[in-house]
Amino acid sequence: MAEKNVKKTGFGGILEGFTDLVEKLGELAEKGEQLSKSGEIKWEGKGEDLKGVMGFSVKMGLGGEGVKVEPFGNIRKDAQTGEPVVQEIREPVVDIFEEEDHTLVLAEMPGISAEDVRIEVKDDLLSIYAEKSGKKYSKEVLLPRNYPKEKMLISCNNGILEIKCVM
C-alpha cells in the first residue's frame, strides 16, 4: 500500500501541488463560496461578509533547495477543524536577494506606501507590518545575517516595498 503523504520533487511535485490547489478551490465552490476574477474569495451569510486572498509563489533552483512553494494571502487552515478561515492580516509575497554589498527584501503589498510600513529587527529576524485603509499585512523574514535597523533603507513604489539592508 502506498503512503498518501509522500512528497514528490521536480515537475511531478509541481503538478501534484497544482492538483491539490484545484481540489481545494473546488471544495470552496461546493460550500457556496465565490471566487472572483481578482483572486479574492468572498464568504457570505456567516454573520459578516469576509474577503480572502489566497495564492502561492513557486521558486525553483534556489541554493540547491529544488522547488519551493510558498503560500501568501490571508486564508489559512484552522488547526482544530481543518476548515479554511479568513484572517484579518494578509501575508505578502516576499523575495530576498543577496548582492555583494547588501541584501534586498521585496514585499508585494498593494495599496501600501512607505509611510504605512513599520519594521522591527531582532538579530537576523526582520518583522514587517503595514496597514492602510483596512488592508493589513504582516510577515517575518529570516535574513542571511544580522543587520542593524539603522542600516536599512525603505522605499515603496506602487505597493512594492523595498528594504535594502547594507553592511
C-alpha positions in Angstrom: 0.0 0.0 0.0 1.4 3.4 -1.0 1.8 6.2 1.6 -0.6 9.2 1.0 1.7 11.9 2.3 4.8 11.2 0.3 6.0 14.5 -1.3 7.3 14.4 -4.8 10.1 16.7 -6.1 10.7 18.2 -9.5 8.0 18.7 -12.2 5.8 15.8 -10.8 5.7 17.6 -7.4 4.6 20.9 -9.0 1.8 19.2 -10.9 0.7 17.4 -7.8 0.7 20.8 -5.9 -1.5 22.4 -8.7 -3.9 19.4 -8.5 -4.2 19.9 -4.7 -4.9 23.6 -5.2 -7.6 22.9 -7.8 -9.2 20.4 -5.4 -9.2 22.9 -2.6 -10.8 25.6 -4.8 -13.4 23.0 -5.8 -14.2 22.4 -2.1 -14.7 26.1 -1.6 -17.0 26.4 -4.5 -19.1 23.4 -3.2 -19.6 25.1 0.1 -21.2 28.2 -1.6 -18.2 30.5 -1.6 -17.4 32.5 -4.7 -14.0 33.1 -6.3 -13.9 36.4 -8.1 -11.7 37.2 -11.1 -9.5 39.3 -8.8 -8.4 36.2 -6.8 -10.5 37.2 -3.8 -12.8 34.7 -2.2 -15.9 36.1 -0.5 -17.9 34.3 2.2 -21.4 35.5 2.6 -24.0 34.7 5.2 -21.7 33.8 8.1 -22.7 36.8 10.2 -20.5 39.1 8.2 -19.1 39.4 4.7 -15.4 38.4 4.6 -12.9 38.7 1.8 -9.9 36.4 1.4 -6.9 36.4 -0.8 -5.1 33.2 -1.5 -2.1 32.4 -3.7 1.3 30.9 -3.9 4.7 31.5 -5.4 6.9 28.8 -6.9 10.6 29.2 -6.6 13.0 26.8 -8.4 16.7 26.1 -8.1 17.5 28.5 -5.3 20.7 27.4 -3.4 20.2 23.8 -4.2 16.8 23.7 -2.5 14.9 22.5 -5.6 11.3 23.5 -5.9 9.8 25.6 -3.1 6.1 26.6 -3.0 5.2 29.4 -0.6 1.6 30.4 0.1 0.5 34.0 0.6 -2.7 35.8 1.5 -5.0 35.7 4.5 -6.7 32.3 4.2 -5.4 29.6 6.5 -6.4 26.1 7.5 -7.7 26.0 11.1 -5.6 23.6 13.1 -8.5 22.2 15.0 -11.3 21.9 12.4 -9.3 21.7 9.2 -11.7 24.3 7.7 -10.4 27.3 5.8 -10.6 30.6 7.8 -10.1 34.2 6.7 -7.6 36.1 8.9 -7.7 39.9 9.2 -4.0 40.2 8.3 -2.6 39.2 4.9 0.8 37.7 4.4 2.6 39.3 1.4 4.7 37.6 -1.2 8.4 38.3 -0.2 11.6 37.7 -2.2 15.1 38.1 -0.8 18.1 38.8 -3.0 21.7 38.7 -1.7 24.0 41.1 -3.5 27.7 41.8 -2.9 27.3 44.7 -0.7 23.7 44.4 0.5 20.6 42.2 0.9 17.4 43.3 -0.8 14.0 42.3 0.5 11.0 42.9 -1.8 7.4 42.6 -0.5 4.2 42.9 -2.5 1.6 44.9 -0.5 -0.9 46.6 -2.8 -2.3 49.9 -1.5 0.6 50.5 0.9 3.2 53.3 0.8 6.4 53.7 2.7 4.8 55.8 5.5 2.4 52.9 6.2 5.3 50.4 6.9 6.8 49.6 10.3 9.7 47.3 10.6 11.4 45.6 13.6 14.7 43.8 13.6 15.9 41.3 16.2 19.2 39.6 15.3 18.5 38.1 11.8 14.7 38.2 12.0 13.0 41.1 10.2 9.4 41.7 11.0 7.3 43.8 8.5 4.0 45.3 9.4 1.8 47.6 7.2 -1.7 49.0 7.5 -3.8 51.4 5.4 -7.5 51.7 4.5 -8.4 48.4 6.1 -5.6 46.4 4.5 -3.2 44.9 7.0 0.0 43.0 6.1 2.5 41.1 8.3 5.5 39.0 7.5 8.5 37.7 9.4 11.6 37.2 7.2 14.8 35.4 8.2 17.7 37.4 6.8 21.0 35.8 5.8 22.9 37.7 8.6 22.3 40.4 11.3 21.7 43.9 10.1 21.1 46.9 12.3 17.8 48.8 11.7 19.8 52.0 11.1 21.4 50.3 8.0 18.0 49.5 6.4 16.7 51.8 3.6 13.0 51.6 3.0 11.2 52.7 -0.2 7.8 51.8 -1.7 6.5 52.2 -5.2 3.1 51.0 -6.4 2.7 48.6 -3.4 6.2 47.1 -3.9 8.1 47.5 -0.7 11.9 47.5 -1.0 14.1 47.1 2.1 17.8 47.5 1.3 20.0 46.1 4.1 23.5 47.4 3.8 26.6 46.2 5.7 
